[in-house]
Amino acid sequence: MNAVEIEQAISELAEKPFDRQEFPFQFLEAFGFKETTIRRLRTPAYNKSDLGGVLRTNDIHIATCQTGEVSTTLAALRASPATARAKARFILATDGETLEAEDLSSDDPPVACAYPDFHDHFGFFLPLAGITTVKQIRESAFDIKATGRLNRLYVELLKDNPEWGTEARRHDMNHFMARLIFCFFAEDTGIFNGGTLFTTTVGQFSDKDSSNTHWVISEIFRAMNTKIADRPASGLRNWANAFPYVNGGLFSGDTDVPRFSKIARSYLLHIGSLDWTKINPDIFGSMIQAVADEGERSALGMHYTSVPNILKVLNPLFLDDLRAQLEEAGDNPRKLLNLRNRMAKIRVFDPACGSGNFLVIAYKEMRAIEAEINKRRGEADRKTDIPKTNFRGIELRDFAAEIARLALIIAEFQCDVTYRGEVQARAEFLPLDRRNWITQGNALRLDWLSICPPTGTGVRFQAEDLFHTPLDQAQIDFENEGGETYICGNPPYRGSKWQSPEQKSDMEAAWTKYPKLAKTTDFVAGWIARYFEYSSTVPNAVAAFVTTNSICQGQQASEIWPVAFSRGIEIRFAHVPFKWSNLASQNAGVTVIILGLAKAATLPKKLYDGDLVRDCIAIGPYLVPNQLTAVAKSNEPIGPQSKMLFGNMPRDGGHLFLSSDEAFELRKNTRVARMVRHFVGSEELINGKQRYCLWIETDDLNEARENAFIEDRLRKVAANRSESPAQSTRDFASRPHRFVQIAGWSINSAIVVPRVSSENREFLPVDLLSDDYIIGDRNFALYDSPLWNLSIIASRLHWVWIGTVCVRMRTDFSYSNTLGWNTFPVPNLTEKNKEDLTQCAEEILLAREAHFPATIADLYNPDTMPDNLRAAHDRNDEVLERIYVGRRFRNDTERLEKLFSLYQKMRTQ
């Protein structure tokens, strides 16, 4: 269950009559506990409560009690030996009138509320459902509640109005939902005359059978689009005249409303009963997008960017500088005025704005700084000089663009309430500004300069109303002459191999001057390309994007950043890879980086790693300080190391592979025993799994076919290959005895490295195998190579290099022979060096042997790595690093600095 579903279940439980016996089980059911678990908890053998309650090990101890005994019962739960033995995280007591609960694992304040209100605290208990990002949910509890209610209404309306869910009318449906959101917010914040005006009017003047609900709402919408002076001639009903003139295009155009069932009408009135003053426009907008997207509803309310993550982009982009200037200004009126004037001219532009959360947060943070300026200058009631129309965006999806505009409208009102007071905020809020500052369209196709020009007040894009943006538009003006321009956002991710034809075309449009990059780079790189073009005209524009970490790894790093540097672009600041997770239960999140881009300047650069910040002269393609070198693929080693090849690819439908029993039986037959080999893929190498395959030389084919078992397998291989869509595989249907791609096999031994392995190990997995092993294509291999090569692969130096220059699969290492091994800068080695490294490799292998049958996965668990194996690796690092610099390196940063310096030297020799 996701948080929205849990909130709905908890709310329904709070509305039911209290059942003292059943409440603990109903409570657990609301958090997604399975029916089998509930049945077990009803039995004394499984339920270990010593207070007559319900105790779920590691989770919660619940007890119901007589009226007035809640606090006493909670204290008993806290002191209960059973609570301690079961390591229960939560305790909860209720008498059906009040409810109290504690989280015994944290310092969070306990819950104490009236029983009917406990659903408002659902976020407190979300760890029961495996959702650990509880803090964000508590802060956005209302948004989750409102999103769930709106989703139920949306789905119910589509049942009776299926045509509104079609492509032709989806925009109308989304526009209708945006109008509803505004009405709910406006009636609770006093924008409308009288509390709950919209909900009350619908409830009083629409029939209970819902037959005219759509007409009543349509009439309300029509009123809000009719000026007061025009109303006598409009034929509006008296009850609709109570609504103010809103303008701004929000209610212009068609006022058609979908028909309501009784259930839909009930949902609408229920939504109106919520407290919409609690809405967070920066969060709610992203959540509500999922309501209009059937494919996203399964994770409803889970997909939004948290404020702390947004600030990782905005703070170093420009907010930190504004705050620093505020600090420097102190109480100096002139300096404060200069800062306020500067802020009034700043333009923030998000060319992938979604529902506008980056723009909303930027606006709110700037308003907070401005409010402090006004306070220090004795002008606390001053109207803001920061126009919301300075916060520009481009968004492909129409509903998201609508919500982005609405979110900024709401944010402006909330800021006015906070800094100027409710009376002043309401007095100036209506009518809404008609101008449209969020453009719906394709950011990789539109001209950014026409939407956010660097100077002047005029731009080309003007909407006919708030929610329509035709591309043949007239002029719209900025309120203030242009100042600084800051571009930000979280563009969509899509690897080059998974882009649709339309996205490929978009990339070609973005990378017009570099068509090769359009074919090989991730979709997010298109926004970087567009920034390159924008900055050529607006040289002072600074950008900060959340991107996939892959554009600073592997081949993309060596292709994108030389282009950037050649155009005078630098990485002004960056966050090293971290997980950009959302609120979905057990969601690992995508691994991202944040890149701040600007024209090259002598300013210090900042590299962020969690809470650590490092100042440096430059930030390179791999987010390494002071190293601008880009590593290019090489087909041959640049140093003395041996050549590394792929393993062998069968493409056989699994028919050349044998179970252990099959291999054992075949090896009894001396004529074919030599054709049975151990097969090693990455899983077999790392986890020690046993796997076998048929490896038949062409000279042995006739003899192999005489064996009925082998002949049957070869027929199946041929049939499988003949049905392959790949011509290269079908060509091998006539040669079913051999693998399709044979990179090599050893005469004596092979040094083997998996292509993908976990970053959690302190050393890369590598092993030495005999000639009885066939190396699979999930590995790389050095066939019959000197053993000192293994010493290099097993070193910390090589771990750091691979982790920096090669692509990662999420955070796992994705090894590359051409990019990681062939480019690894190994200095010329003396015979003595090779002997010492060979001895180190032997010591590592012998240390492993001492723990047979432990696997590589067992041995290289960082928490349980054997002391003798760690000592062998330490010795190996000592010997190798002394070859490089005559001592051990102090840290990984120093290792990388040396490796990049040596790489550059070796490439230019």
Disulfide bonds with the S-S distance in Angstrom:
none
